[in-house]
Amino acid sequence: MTLPLPTDYAAMEAHTALEIPSGAEWQYEPKWDGFRCLAFREGDQLAIMSKAGQPLARYFPEIDAALLALAAKRFVLDGELIITQQRMLDFDALLQRIHPAESRIRKLSQETPATLLVFDLLVDDRGKDLTGLPLEERRKRLEQFAEHFLVAQDRIRLSPCTRDFETAKRWFKRMAGPLDGVIAKRTDRSYASGERNSMLKIKNLRTADCVVGGFRYGAKNRLVGSLLLGLYDEAGLLNHVGFTSGLAAADKPALTQKLEALVEPPGFTGAAPGGPSRWSTERSTEWEPLAPKLVAEVQYDHFTGRRFRHGAKLLRWRPEKRPRECTIEQVSRESESPLTLLD
């Protein structure tokens, strides 16, 4: 390709913030729960590159085809790949695409097609580099691009934005859970490739009370390394939903003694830790079951596929809470679908 930006061009990054910033210099966007990517096209040549610089086009043939079908023959777009089911974002369906078998990928692309939500235009359809322009101007050019080339598209959509602080706060509150959070970008700054000085991400962090159904020892000693968390389902079964680590070193000896005194099979009466998966190791299947006596309040960002996607943060112990009150309902509360922003 002879585009002004190479395919290894780094996407702009974001610092994490606890609150949404206010001021006339900020533009707000939904933080979609998907795969960030840059899409490069020149004629019949196309590359979709992940934020880590890995090619994604083979995993998303429907997006590859949609981009090549556009009347614009050259461009570089910054956006997010998402998959939706029942009007909710489905990150697990995205992960299933990273598969070695082309036949499997083709099947999934038809059953659960992805959408590319675009939120920045780095090179326009004339091949002009726009990265030196402030975001305010780039957004105008992106909206013009969308008006000309994306109107009849359902696989490539323009991601919404607002300059109104109150609207951004409503997005954050109304769609807590389904929406990953809010992105705030400086409208007066150029595209900061690979840098974090022009964009903030404010994530929706929530809490849940979980039963500690087991624990794992640390890799180097016989002190607790992580707690295995459980929630009761509608049938009254305690299912493993994730873990929390990062325990204070000073607390581990006493906590280990407390946990060892509670060791009692089965620990989890429903889904248990250590099931087979492509990420399993010999050590990941080793854990100690506990009687369902301890309740911990944890902080998490995502709950998908009936488990916490990332390690949860231990906030405090809840000795006053009955374990049976720790149900899956805590993490499956209804929130407004973020797809209403695209309607």
C-alpha positions in Angstrom: 0.0 0.0 0.0 1.1 3.6 -0.7 -1.2 5.2 1.9 0.4 8.0 4.0 0.1 5.8 7.1 1.7 2.3 7.3 -0.3 -0.7 8.5 1.7 -0.8 11.7 0.6 2.7 12.6 -0.3 2.7 16.3 -3.8 3.6 17.4 -4.3 6.5 19.8 -4.5 5.2 23.4 -6.4 6.4 26.5 -5.6 7.1 30.1 -8.0 5.7 32.7 -10.0 8.3 34.7 -12.4 7.8 37.6 -14.8 10.6 36.5 -16.1 12.0 33.2 -14.3 15.3 32.6 -16.4 18.4 31.8 -15.6 21.4 29.6 -16.1 22.7 26.1 -12.9 21.0 24.9 -14.2 17.5 25.3 -16.1 15.2 23.0 -17.8 12.1 24.5 -18.3 8.7 22.8 -19.6 5.3 24.0 -16.8 2.9 25.0 -17.8 -0.2 23.1 -17.0 -3.7 24.4 -15.2 -5.0 21.4 -11.9 -5.3 19.5 -10.3 -1.9 18.7 -8.8 -1.8 15.2 -7.6 0.3 12.3 -8.9 -0.5 8.8 -6.6 0.4 5.9 -7.8 0.2 2.2 -6.1 1.1 -1.0 -7.9 -0.3 -4.1 -8.3 -4.0 -3.7 -5.8 -4.1 -0.8 -7.2 -4.2 2.7 -5.8 -4.7 6.2 -7.6 -4.7 9.5 -5.1 -4.4 12.3 -5.7 -4.9 16.0 -4.4 -2.4 18.6 -1.6 -4.8 19.2 -0.6 -4.8 15.5 -2.1 -8.2 14.7 -4.0 -8.7 11.4 -7.7 -9.4 11.9 -9.2 -9.5 8.4 -9.2 -13.3 8.1 -11.2 -13.6 11.4 -13.9 -11.2 10.2 -14.6 -12.0 6.5 -17.9 -10.2 6.5 -16.2 -6.9 7.6 -13.4 -7.5 5.0 -16.1 -7.8 2.3 -18.1 -4.8 3.5 -15.0 -2.6 3.5 -14.0 -3.7 0.0 -17.6 -3.0 -1.2 -17.4 0.6 -0.2 -17.3 3.2 -3.1 -14.4 4.8 -1.3 -11.3 3.1 -2.7 -8.8 4.4 -0.1 -9.0 5.3 3.6 -7.8 4.6 7.1 -10.6 4.3 9.7 -10.3 3.9 13.5 -13.0 1.9 15.0 -14.3 -1.0 17.1 -15.4 -4.5 16.0 -18.5 -5.7 18.0 -20.9 -8.6 17.8 -24.4 -8.3 19.2 -27.0 -10.9 20.1 -30.5 -10.0 21.3 -29.5 -6.3 21.2 -26.7 -6.8 23.6 -22.9 -6.8 23.1 -21.4 -10.3 23.1 -17.6 -10.2 23.7 -17.4 -14.0 24.0 -18.7 -14.3 20.4 -15.8 -12.1 19.3 -13.3 -14.3 21.1 -14.7 -17.3 19.3 -13.6 -15.8 16.0 -9.9 -16.1 16.8 -9.9 -19.7 15.5 -7.4 -21.5 13.2 -10.1 -23.1 11.1 -11.4 -21.0 8.2 -14.5 -23.1 7.9 -15.4 -22.4 11.5 -14.8 -18.6 11.0 -17.0 -18.6 7.9 -19.8 -20.3 9.8 -19.6 -17.9 12.7 -19.5 -14.9 10.3 -22.9 -15.9 9.0 -24.4 -16.9 12.3 -23.1 -14.0 14.4 -21.9 -11.3 12.0 -19.8 -8.5 13.4 -20.2 -4.8 13.0 -17.4 -2.2 12.6 -18.3 1.0 14.5 -16.1 3.8 13.2 -15.2 6.9 15.3 -12.2 8.5 13.5 -11.0 9.1 10.0 -7.2 9.1 9.7 -6.9 9.1 5.9 -9.8 10.3 3.6 -11.0 8.8 0.4 -8.6 11.1 -1.6 -5.7 9.6 0.3 -5.1 12.7 2.4 -3.5 12.3 5.9 -5.9 13.9 8.4 -4.0 12.9 11.6 -2.5 16.4 12.0 -6.0 18.0 12.1 -7.8 18.6 15.5 -10.5 16.0 16.4 -13.2 18.6 15.8 -12.3 18.8 12.2 -11.6 15.1 11.8 -15.1 14.3 13.2 -16.7 16.6 10.5 -14.7 14.8 7.8 -15.7 11.4 9.3 -19.4 12.4 9.3 -19.1 13.5 5.6 -17.4 10.2 4.8 -20.2 8.3 6.5 -22.9 10.3 4.7 -21.3 9.6 1.3 -20.2 6.0 1.8 -21.9 4.3 4.8 -25.5 5.1 4.3 -26.5 1.7 2.9 -24.2 -0.3 5.1 -25.3 -2.4 8.1 -21.9 -4.0 8.8 -20.1 -0.6 9.1 -21.7 2.1 11.2 -20.8 5.5 12.5 -20.3 5.5 16.2 -22.2 8.4 17.9 -20.7 11.2 19.8 -21.8 14.2 21.9 -20.3 17.4 23.2 -22.9 17.6 25.9 -21.6 16.6 29.4 -25.1 15.7 30.7 -25.7 13.4 27.8 -22.5 11.6 28.4 -23.5 11.1 32.1 -26.8 9.7 31.1 -25.1 7.2 28.7 -22.9 6.1 31.6 -25.7 5.7 34.0 -28.5 4.3 31.8 -26.3 1.6 30.1 -24.1 0.6 33.0 -23.1 -3.0 32.4 -23.9 -3.5 28.7 -21.8 -0.4 27.8 -18.1 -0.6 28.7 -18.1 3.1 29.8 -17.5 6.4 28.2 -14.5 7.8 26.2 -13.6 11.5 26.4 -11.4 13.0 23.7 -9.9 16.5 23.4 -11.5 18.1 20.4 -8.6 20.6 20.0 -5.8 18.0 19.5 -4.4 16.1 16.6 -4.4 12.3 16.5 -1.9 11.2 19.1 -0.6 7.9 17.6 0.4 5.5 20.4 0.0 8.1 23.1 -2.4 8.7 25.9 -2.4 12.5 26.3 -5.6 13.3 24.3 -8.1 10.6 25.4 -9.6 9.3 28.7 -11.6 6.2 29.3 -14.1 6.1 32.2 -15.2 2.5 32.8 -18.3 1.2 34.4 -17.1 -0.6 37.6 -19.6 -2.5 39.6 -19.6 -4.6 42.8 -21.0 -7.9 43.8 -21.1 -10.0 47.0 -19.7 -13.5 46.3 -19.3 -16.7 48.2 -15.7 -17.9 48.5 -16.1 -21.5 47.3 -12.4 -22.3 47.1 -8.9 -21.0 46.9 -5.5 -21.7 45.3 -2.1 -21.7 46.9 0.5 -19.3 45.5 3.0 -20.7 43.0 6.0 -20.4 45.4 4.6 -21.3 48.8 1.7 -22.7 50.8 0.1 -19.4 51.3 -3.2 -18.4 49.6 -2.6 -16.9 46.2 -6.2 -16.4 45.0 -9.8 -16.8 46.1 -12.3 -18.6 43.9 -15.7 -16.8 43.8 -19.1 -18.2 43.4 -22.8 -17.1 43.0 -25.9 -19.1 43.5 -28.1 -19.7 40.4 -31.9 -20.0 40.1 -31.6 -23.8 41.0 -29.7 -23.1 44.2 -26.4 -24.3 42.8 -23.2 -22.5 43.7 -21.3 -21.8 40.4 -17.7 -20.7 40.0 -17.8 -17.2 38.4 -14.2 -16.0 38.7 -11.4 -15.2 41.1 -9.7 -12.4 43.1 -6.0 -12.1 43.8 -3.7 -9.2 44.7 -4.1 -10.1 48.4 -1.9 -8.2 50.8 1.2 -10.2 51.7 0.8 -9.3 55.4 -2.7 -10.8 55.5 -1.9 -14.1 53.7 -0.7 -16.2 56.7 -3.7 -15.6 58.9 -6.1 -15.8 55.9 -4.5 -19.1 54.8 -5.1 -20.6 58.3 -8.7 -19.4 58.2 -9.3 -20.9 54.8 -7.6 -24.2 55.6 -9.9 -24.7 58.6 -12.9 -24.4 56.2 -11.7 -26.9 53.5 -14.6 -29.1 52.7 -15.7 -30.7 49.3 -17.3 -30.0 47.0 -16.9 -26.2 47.3 -19.0 -25.5 44.2 -22.1 -27.5 43.6 -22.6 -26.2 40.0 -19.9 -25.2 37.6 -16.5 -25.7 39.2 -13.0 -24.2 38.5 -10.4 -25.9 36.4 -12.6 -27.2 33.5 -10.8 -28.1 30.3 -10.1 -25.2 27.9 -7.4 -24.1 25.6 -6.0 -21.9 28.4 -5.9 -24.6 31.0 -2.6 -25.6 32.6 -1.9 -28.4 35.1 -1.8 -25.9 37.9 -5.1 -24.2 36.9 -7.0 -27.4 37.7 -5.6 -27.5 41.3 -7.7 -25.8 44.0 -9.0 -26.3 47.5 -12.8 -26.5 48.0 -14.3 -24.6 50.9 -17.5 -24.8 52.9 -19.8 -21.9 51.8 -19.2 -19.8 54.8 -17.3 -16.7 53.7 -18.7 -13.7 51.7 -16.5 -11.1 50.0 -17.5 -7.9 48.2 -15.6 -7.5 44.9 -15.3 -5.0 42.2 -15.5 -6.0 38.5 -15.8 -4.6 35.1 -17.5 -7.2 32.9 -19.7 -10.3 33.6 -20.2 -12.3 30.4 -20.7 -16.0 29.8 -21.8 -16.3 33.5 -18.4 -15.3 34.8 -16.2 -12.3 35.5 -14.1 -11.7 32.4 -11.1 -10.4 34.4 -9.9 -10.9 37.9 -12.1 -9.1 40.4 -10.8 -6.7 43.1 -11.4 -7.7 46.7 -13.0 -4.7 48.5 -13.9 -6.1 51.9 -15.3 -9.1 53.7 -19.0 -9.3 54.5 -19.4 -11.3 57.7 -23.0 -10.0 58.1 -24.1 -11.3 54.7 -25.7 -14.7 54.4 -24.0 -16.8 51.6 -27.3 -17.8 50.2 -28.1 -14.2 49.4 -25.2 -14.1 47.0 -27.1 -14.8 43.8 -26.5 -14.4 40.1 -29.2 -11.7 40.0 -26.7 -9.2 41.3 -24.8 -9.2 38.0 -27.7 -9.8 35.6 -29.7 -6.7 36.3 -31.4 -5.2 33.2 -29.9 -2.1 31.7 -30.8 -0.2 28.6 -29.2 -1.7 25.5 -26.3 0.5 24.2 -27.5 -0.3 20.7 -30.2 2.3 21.2 -27.4 4.8 20.5 -27.3 3.4 16.9 -31.0 3.5 16.2 
